[in-house]
Amino acid sequence: MEIWQEVGKAAAYAVALPYCWRIRRDSPSGSRMQAAWTLMGASALLSLVRHGYEVWAEVGDWALTQRSWRQIIIVASLVTLTWGLLELGRAFREAGLAPRWKSVDWLWLLLLIALALPVLVNRERMGDAASSIAAMRYLQFLSSLLLAVPAMVALGLHRISREMAGGRWALALQWMVAFLLLRLVNLCLSTSTTGWSDWLQWSNLAAPWLFTMAAVERWSVTRAAERMREQIFVGANKPA
């Protein structure tokens, strides 16, 4: 593990976090949209802590068992992310944008299952499988399952983005789907095959920045709405 990779991942979540907070703050109080971005912001914060932990462990040259405590942070981050995506889906449903699944979506679901299965079968190849702490080994197994779940939830978001027929909201959802899919693909490749180390270095670094792009695009929707309101207000108050 290279320290610069962990620093780059931490930087991605550090950039995303204030955007998540702004979106949360500007969402209607008590709404599902506010809850969704609160949870996704919490996930970004936990991911930031996790990668900071990795940097500290690398600098301190910690043993594997010491490093394996990161599984607590990883699972917490994935739980809050999944919960946030579910709340986001419910917010769209309440707005009348419930996804209408098509045949291609079921093919995508089969693909996600195909990507998740090698992770479960080859989980002994994952980083903390040799930890002497049984609880950390169980949490690592849970984290591999939890990584597949939000990717499956994101299928509904992808269908919603397609039905939006463009726009920055749709693009934000597509960035989020790409983030979740790339993480699952990376985990599958890292546990089931060899020879992808160079590609995985860069794709693992790129994945968190896709989450950041999703948050930036979603914030741009709010900013565009604010500018439109300002223009309407100025136009309405111009002297005749």
C-alpha positions, -999 to 999 in steps of 0.1 A, spaced: 0 0 0 14 34 -10 8 63 14 2 87 -16 -28 65 -26 -44 68 8 -37 105 10 -54 109 -24 -85 89 -13 -87 109 19 -84 142 -1 -114 131 -23 -136 126 7 -123 158 23 -135 177 -8 -168 159 -10 -177 164 27 -185 201 26 -206 196 -6 -226 169 12 -231 193 41 -242 222 19 -267 200 1 -280 187 35 -283 223 48 -302 235 17 -326 206 16 -361 210 33 -358 204 71 -369 169 80 -371 157 44 -358 124 31 -334 144 8 -319 160 39 -316 126 56 -300 111 25 -272 137 23 -267 137 61 -260 100 59 -239 102 27 -219 130 44 -215 108 75 -202 80 51 -177 105 36 -165 115 70 -160 79 81 -142 72 48 -120 102 55 -112 88 90 -106 54 75 -80 65 50 -64 88 76 -61 56 97 -45 38 68 -19 66 65 -11 65 102 -8 27 101 16 29 72 37 55 88 38 36 120 45 3 102 17 -14 121 12 -52 121 -18 -66 102 -38 -73 133 -35 -37 144 -45 -25 109 -75 -48 109 -94 -25 133 -102 -4 102 -130 -29 95 -151 -12 121 -148 21 102 -153 4 68 -185 -13 79 -199 19 95 -192 38 63 -209 13 41 -239 11 64 -244 48 64 -238 50 26 -264 23 19 -289 39 43 -283 72 25 -289 58 -9 -321 41 3 -333 75 17 -324 91 -16 -345 65 -35 -374 71 -12 -371 109 -18 -374 103 -55 -404 79 -50 -422 106 -30 -415 130 -58 -432 107 -83 -399 94 -98 -401 57 -87 -379 37 -111 -397 15 -136 -373 -14 -141 -367 -27 -176 -351 -60 -188 -317 -44 -191 -318 -35 -154 -322 -72 -145 -291 -79 -166 -272 -53 -146 -284 -70 -114 -271 -103 -126 -238 -87 -134 -235 -72 -99 -242 -106 -84 -215 -121 -107 -191 -95 -94 -200 -101 -58 -197 -139 -58 -159 -141 -64 -154 -117 -35 -173 -140 -12 -156 -172 -25 -121 -157 -24 -125 -136 8 -95 -153 23 -74 -132 -1 -87 -100 13 -63 -78 34 -76 -86 69 -84 -123 64 -53 -132 84 -61 -110 114 -59 -127 147 -90 -109 158 -120 -131 148 -144 -101 150 -124 -82 124 -124 -112 101 -162 -114 104 -165 -77 98 -144 -80 66 -168 -107 54 -197 -83 62 -180 -54 44 -177 -74 12 -215 -81 13 -222 -45 21 -202 -32 -8 -225 -51 -32 -257 -39 -16 -254 -2 -23 -243 -10 -59 -276 -29 -62 -295 -1 -47 -279 22 -72 -295 3 -101 -328 20 -91 -310 54 -91 -295 46 -125 -330 39 -139 -342 72 -125 -313 90 -141 -322 75 -175 -358 85 -171 -347 121 -163 -334 123 -199 -304 144 -190 -297 173 -167 -272 177 -138 -293 157 -114 -291 128 -137 -254 133 -141 -250 133 -103 -268 100 -101 -246 85 -128 -214 96 -110 -227 79 -79 -235 47 -98 -201 47 -114 -185 52 -79 -203 21 -65 -197 -1 -95 -160 7 -98 -155 -1 -61 -172 -35 -66 -152 -42 -98 -119 -33 -80 -127 -56 -51 -137 -84 -74 -104 -81 -94 -82 -78 -63 -96 -110 -48 -101 -132 -78 -72 -127 -101 -36 -114 -104 -18 -91 -129 -41 -61 -123 -20 -44 -96 -10 -14 -117 -46 -8 -129 -60 -13 -94 -37 13 -80 -51 39 -102 -87 28 -102 -88 24 -64 -75 60 -62 -101 72 -88 -132 56 -72 -136 81 -43 -133 110 -67 -164 97 -85 -183 101 -53 -169 137 -50 -181 144 -86 -216 131 -76 -217 156 -47 -204 185 -68 -229 178 -96 -257 176 -71 -247 209 -55 -247 225 -89 -284 218 -91 -290 238 -60 -268 266 -72 -286 268 -105 -320 269 -87 -306 297 -65 -294 317 -95 -328 313 -112 -346 326 -81 -323 356 -80 -330 364 -117 -367 361 -112 -366 383 -81 -345 410 -99 -368 408 -129 -399 411 -108 -385 442 -90 -373 461 -120 -391 494 -125 -416 494 -153 
